[in-house]
Amino acid sequence: MLNPTLAKSRYGKNYEIRYSEKDGSGPGYRTKTLTTRTANLNEAKLVLAEFIKQEQAIAKALADPTIADIAAQYKSSALARGVSAGQMFGVQHIVRFFGHMTPREIAPDDFLKFRVLRNVADGTLRRDLGALRTILNFGFKNRLVSAGDTPHIELPPSGPPRDLWLNEQQENEFLALAGKHSSGKPRLTRLTRFVAIALDTGARKSAIQGLTWDRVCLSEKLIDFRDPKLKTSKKRRVPVPISDRLLPMLQKAYAERRGSFVLDDPGDIRKTFDTFRHRTPYPWVTPHVLRHTAATLMLRAGVSVWDVAGVLGDTVETVTKVYGHHSPDYLKNAVNRRV
């Protein structure tokens, strides 16, 4: 819409609004009119002002990307940077509920409706709304949305960490059951290799799935989980020594290798792992519980928090906060302050 002005109607006493609009059939413009239904100039000016305001609002709405539009660009950018699909799990729930809205259309009541519809624990809701905040930040940084149009997002409080882990006996049994998964088969299965590596290194699922043989040095007993193709993130990947228990399995897996990946391919092992764990006495064990188990058993064995943090790629503060109470020396100096 161009140059809206007031003019007397050629067919009566009332004022009309005249403006130019792009002709859909060609590159030019055509003049259109809209009656104000009044012959009073001041009243006509008010009608014109309201008309301009509404047209500007419509133009802005048409120009504003929806949450689904911004999320699509964010996902493309994140995947190009090597962010795993699992790390963006909360995005799908955000798009399903907020996708048709523009950022400025999101009202406080919508967050309440989202909470009721999702009907999940605060920790899960916090993850989902955190994904929305990430999407909006991406939109702002890439000039898809202005700061004034982004809603305030109040995240639920983070819940206490779930202290799930396998004790020494359970860990040995779980590892043995994973070993039997390869029984009678010509080579070690992906599951057997995954569980063994996870329990003895404490590495995250994505790091193990993406591990290639060129970063496994059997002669020096070292696995380098750092992937040169990925940018460094808060979830750091680090080199980890190969334990004496893990070495024979890796030697066998190397002899049987069918490609560059330790697990044959970088595909998600979640479905295979879920099927396996539900057939064991430990259906509550997830890949992340294996990481918790590795950290907990190291601390219970008297390994220093510093060394455990080095293996996990976490900070000493994080290891102390999440796992510190499992160390036999936890707060020992505090209670023995008089010695």
Sequence and secondary structure as in RCSB ss.txt:
>XXXX:A:sequence
MLNPTLAKSRYGKNYEIRYSEKDGSGPGYRTKTLTTRTANLNEAKLVLAEFIKQEQAIAKALADPTIADIAAQYK
SSALARGVSAGQMFGVQHIVRFFGHMTPREIAPDDFLKFRVLRNVADGTLRRDLGALRTILNFGFKNRLVSAGDT
PHIELPPSGPPRDLWLNEQQENEFLALAGKHSSGKPRLTRLTRFVAIALDTGARKSAIQGLTWDRVCLSEKLIDF
RDPKLKTSKKRRVPVPISDRLLPMLQKAYAERRGSFVLDDPGDIRKTFDTFRHRTPYPWVTPHVLRHTAATLMLR
AGVSVWDVAGVLGDTVETVTKVYGHHSPDYLKNAVNRRV
>XXXX:A:secstr
 EEEEEEE TTSSSEEEEEEEE TTSSSEEEEEEE S   HHHHHHHHHHHHHHHHHHHHHHHS  HHHHHHHHH
HHHHHTT  GGGGHHHHHHHHHHTTS GGG  HHHHHHHHHHH   HHHHHHHHHHHHHHHHHHHHTTSS GGGS
                 HHHHHHHHHHHHHTTTTSSS  HHHHHHHHHHHH   HHHHHT BGGGEETTTTEEE 
  TTS   SS   EEE  TTTHHHHHHHHHT  SSBTTSS    HHHHHHHHTTSS TT  HHHHHHHHHHHHHH
TT  HHHHHHHHT  HHHHHHHHGGGSTTTTHHHHTTT 
